[in-house]
Amino acid sequence: MVATDLDSRFTFDTFVVGPANRLAAAAAGMWRRALDLNPDNSTIRAKIDQLGAAAGT
């Protein structure tokens, strides 16, 4: 999947955080901030790929 394949409606700006997904939203936000601070960090990108593989995405 390429970033351009993503639906532009599904962003952190429109994400609704509720009791069932509060932890997931916080974790995703932390990863996003880490990548914003250092977008070329291959260690962070590798971890994201591992998490995606574990989740079956």
Residue, then its C-alpha position, 0 to 999 in steps of 0.5 A: m500500500v502506498a500513502t496515496d492509496l489511503d483515504s484522506r478522510f481517515t486522518f488523526d485530525t478526524f479520528v474519534v477517540g473513545p474508551a475502546n480505542r484510547l490506548a491505541a490512539a495514544a500509541a499511534g500519536m506517539w509513533r507519529r510524533a517520533l516520526d515527525l521529529n526524525p522522519d529518516n529514523s529507520t529503527i522507528r520505521a522497522k518497528i512500525d513494519q513489525l507491528g503491522a506484520a504482527a497485526g496482519t496488515 
